[in-house]
Amino acid sequence: MSPIDEFRQQTRAWLEENCPESQRRPVVKEEQIWAGRDRVFATPDAKLWFERMRDKGWTAPTWPIEYGGGGLTSDEEKVLEKEMARLNCRPPLYDLGLWMLGPALLVHGNEAQKQEHISKIVRGDIRWAQGYSEPAAGSDLASLKTRAEDMGDHFLVNGTKIWTTQADKADWIFALVRTDSSGTKHQGISFILIDMRSAGVSTTPIELISGDSEFCQTFFDDVKVPKENIVGELNNGWAVAKELLKHERKLMATMESIVQREDESLVELATEYIGMDESGKLNDSTIRSRITDQLMTADALEYLNERLFFQYRSKQVDSGLPLTVKYLGTNAIQQKDELLLLILGNHSLSWQEQSHTPREHNIVQNWAYNKAHTIAGGTSEIQLNIIAKRALGLPA
Ligand SMILES: Cc1cc2nc3c(=O)[nH]c(=O)nc-3n(C[C@H](O)[C@H](O)[C@H](O)COP(=O)(O)OP(=O)(O)OC[C@H]3O[C@@H](n4cnc5c(N)ncnc54)[C@H](O)[C@@H]3O)c2cc1C
């Protein structure tokens, strides 16, 4: 047996033995296991599952063992992902540190920063927020204005960040700040780590149309930050920011596997809501062909993701491919949402939970929420601009 087949066999056996039955169903939002000092587990099984995966380092399977990661190769990680999908295992940990900061810190962080932060991320001890966008700096991120002034033995941070996801629940935030205004706008930006408990940090939740409040505006008023909290070179934070964005885009394109929707098989739903004709075909030929399109798109995306995986593994990534995957992947999620609504017909019209079945309610909520995917991590228009410039070499 080849080493990878042996790994597959062992992983399958381990998951079957260690993943509690209740953790083998799509995770509902209230049961997601978010990192943090005040981490809470919805059930004892969720705690057990998290602890078992954490102790194996499989909350961050490919990160180095010395920082608590699993030390797996990318091929082994793929096997683990497939085996977890086979059993429907829930993700054991949710955190922006795990998805975005950690990978960037492993590339740009110094040893002390890795020692301090990476193992806490793997262990889910700290919940991270992202402080990139500002009220006047979203797509044009480099025009950000939040300042970090050198005060000799520390930085003094002043400014505000917006759309900071769950910053009110975060322990730390990674942020882009201006440390020099003399050069071009991409120069003079630094990447800094800030403890949310520091004096002068405050958050105001932003209420969404759904009534939820996932975002905040975060304010920094004379916040003292130790100098060692700069990641990478001072004034060269843009390099760290770009590394992190690569991971954020990948995350957005594969959000479906993380969010783990309830079973939303297009064919099953269409069979139930639209029905079949005498010849055993779906009763609506337009929806039938749209379902076919959608299934073909899903397959094509899977192959595109495989291609990206192999490029990452051989460290020869086409400059446009991650952006293309983000663009197409997030569009495909939204097209599927539209199609699901079409299939539900008038069962998708109401916004109130009482007038829907829970599944219908989820589908409608997801349709509304997933509009965000083509905005977060850089809008679709911006992905197209960069693909045009960098990958296709078109004039600006
Ligand atoms: C779910 C979600 C979570 C988020 N979480 C965070 C977070 O945790 N931390 C954080 O810092 N930010 C976060 N954001 C913010 C996100 O990064 C920004 O919304 C995004 O970068 C777009 O910026 P903006 O909202 O200011 O839009 P704008 O930049 O104002 O853009 C408005 C519109 O103009 C278009 N546009 C702008 N410039 C161009 C151009 N040059 N060419 C063509 N079209 C253009 C855009 O595509 C868009 O349609 C989140 C956003 C969402 C939706």
Ligand as a Chemical Component Dictionary entry (heavy atoms), coordinates in Angstrom:
data_LIG
# 
_chem_comp.id                   LIG 
_chem_comp.type                 NON-POLYMER 
_chem_comp.pdbx_formal_charge   0 
_chem_comp.three_letter_code    LIG 
# 
loop_
_chem_comp_atom.comp_id 
_chem_comp_atom.atom_id 
_chem_comp_atom.alt_atom_id 
_chem_comp_atom.type_symbol 
_chem_comp_atom.charge 
_chem_comp_atom.model_Cartn_x 
_chem_comp_atom.model_Cartn_y 
_chem_comp_atom.model_Cartn_z 
_chem_comp_atom.pdbx_ordinal 
LIG C1  C1  C 0 -19.440 39.692 4.451   1  
LIG C2  C2  C 0 -18.392 40.737 4.492   2  
LIG C3  C3  C 0 -17.424 40.679 5.469   3  
LIG C4  C4  C 0 -16.436 41.665 5.535   4  
LIG N1  N1  N 0 -15.549 41.595 6.556   5  
LIG C5  C5  C 0 -14.597 42.536 6.643   6  
LIG C6  C6  C 0 -13.686 42.510 7.731   7  
LIG O1  O1  O 0 -13.773 41.657 8.626   8  
LIG N2  N2  N 0 -12.741 43.449 7.782   9  
LIG C7  C7  C 0 -12.612 44.420 6.834   10 
LIG O2  O2  O 0 -11.680 45.216 6.922   11 
LIG N3  N3  N 0 -13.491 44.509 5.810   12 
LIG C8  C8  C 0 -14.487 43.592 5.697   13 
LIG N4  N4  N 0 -15.400 43.656 4.675   14 
LIG C9  C9  C 0 -15.354 44.796 3.766   15 
LIG C10 C10 C 0 -14.924 44.459 2.336   16 
LIG O3  O3  O 0 -13.562 44.179 2.273   17 
LIG C11 C11 C 0 -15.295 45.661 1.470   18 
LIG O4  O4  O 0 -16.706 45.769 1.509   19 
LIG C12 C12 C 0 -14.852 45.502 0.042   20 
LIG O5  O5  O 0 -13.462 45.567 -0.064  21 
LIG C13 C13 C 0 -15.465 46.609 -0.859  22 
LIG O6  O6  O 0 -15.248 47.874 -0.337  23 
LIG P1  P1  P 0 -16.457 48.906 -0.109  24 
LIG O7  O7  O 0 -17.540 48.197 0.627   25 
LIG O8  O8  O 0 -15.885 50.130 0.504   26 
LIG O9  O9  O 0 -17.011 49.216 -1.557  27 
LIG P2  P2  P 0 -16.456 50.293 -2.587  28 
LIG O10 O10 O 0 -14.987 50.144 -2.714  29 
LIG O11 O11 O 0 -16.979 51.627 -2.199  30 
LIG O12 O12 O 0 -17.128 49.817 -3.920  31 
LIG C14 C14 C 0 -18.502 50.109 -4.231  32 
LIG C15 C15 C 0 -18.793 49.541 -5.620  33 
LIG O13 O13 O 0 -17.951 50.172 -6.597  34 
LIG C16 C16 C 0 -17.220 49.198 -7.330  35 
LIG N5  N5  N 0 -15.872 49.701 -7.611  36 
LIG C17 C17 C 0 -15.036 50.334 -6.738  37 
LIG N6  N6  N 0 -13.868 50.625 -7.361  38 
LIG C18 C18 C 0 -13.958 50.121 -8.617  39 
LIG C19 C19 C 0 -13.068 50.092 -9.743  40 
LIG N7  N7  N 0 -11.840 50.602 -9.673  41 
LIG N8  N8  N 0 -13.492 49.486 -10.873 42 
LIG C20 C20 C 0 -14.730 48.932 -10.962 43 
LIG N9  N9  N 0 -15.623 48.950 -9.934  44 
LIG C21 C21 C 0 -15.241 49.531 -8.779  45 
LIG C22 C22 C 0 -17.144 47.985 -6.401  46 
LIG O14 O14 O 0 -16.933 46.790 -7.129  47 
LIG C23 C23 C 0 -18.492 48.032 -5.720  48 
LIG O15 O15 O 0 -19.466 47.432 -6.536  49 
LIG C24 C24 C 0 -16.409 42.715 4.591   50 
LIG C25 C25 C 0 -17.390 42.776 3.594   51 
LIG C26 C26 C 0 -18.385 41.823 3.556   52 
LIG C27 C27 C 0 -19.435 41.936 2.505   53 
# 
loop_
_chem_comp_bond.comp_id 
_chem_comp_bond.atom_id_1 
_chem_comp_bond.atom_id_2 
_chem_comp_bond.value_order 
_chem_comp_bond.pdbx_ordinal 
LIG C1  C2  SING 1  
LIG C2  C3  SING 2  
LIG C2  C26 DOUB 3  
LIG C3  C4  DOUB 4  
LIG C4  N1  SING 5  
LIG C4  C24 SING 6  
LIG N1  C5  DOUB 7  
LIG C5  C6  SING 8  
LIG C5  C8  SING 9  
LIG C6  O1  DOUB 10 
LIG C6  N2  SING 11 
LIG N2  C7  SING 12 
LIG C7  O2  DOUB 13 
LIG C7  N3  SING 14 
LIG N3  C8  DOUB 15 
LIG C8  N4  SING 16 
LIG N4  C9  SING 17 
LIG N4  C24 SING 18 
LIG C9  C10 SING 19 
LIG C10 O3  SING 20 
LIG C10 C11 SING 21 
LIG C11 O4  SING 22 
LIG C11 C12 SING 23 
LIG C12 O5  SING 24 
LIG C12 C13 SING 25 
LIG C13 O6  SING 26 
LIG O6  P1  SING 27 
LIG P1  O7  DOUB 28 
LIG P1  O8  SING 29 
LIG P1  O9  SING 30 
LIG O9  P2  SING 31 
LIG P2  O10 DOUB 32 
LIG P2  O11 SING 33 
LIG P2  O12 SING 34 
LIG O12 C14 SING 35 
LIG C14 C15 SING 36 
LIG C15 O13 SING 37 
LIG C15 C23 SING 38 
LIG O13 C16 SING 39 
LIG C16 N5  SING 40 
LIG C16 C22 SING 41 
LIG N5  C17 SING 42 
LIG N5  C21 SING 43 
LIG C17 N6  DOUB 44 
LIG N6  C18 SING 45 
LIG C18 C19 SING 46 
LIG C18 C21 DOUB 47 
LIG C19 N7  SING 48 
LIG C19 N8  DOUB 49 
LIG N8  C20 SING 50 
LIG C20 N9  DOUB 51 
LIG N9  C21 SING 52 
LIG C22 O14 SING 53 
LIG C22 C23 SING 54 
LIG C23 O15 SING 55 
LIG C24 C25 DOUB 56 
LIG C25 C26 SING 57 
LIG C26 C27 SING 58 
# 
